[in-house]
């Protein structure tokens, strides 16, 4: 699973790092929406929308919005 998050947000960054710490099987990849090449690598993700509600993408390509 890929979780897209705002790496410039201290709270978001902290929460994602805590989540990753508990990811013992390394099944979660974190992608910073602010990365210079983000739009080139993930053109299907609307950055504005992803900044307002958390987005995730499963291994099968299914999008999940608003994770608990």
Secondary structure, 3 states (H helix, E strand, C coil): CEEEECCCCHHHHHHHHHHHHCCCCCCCEEEECCCCCHHHHCCCCCHHHHHHCCEEECCCCCEEECCC
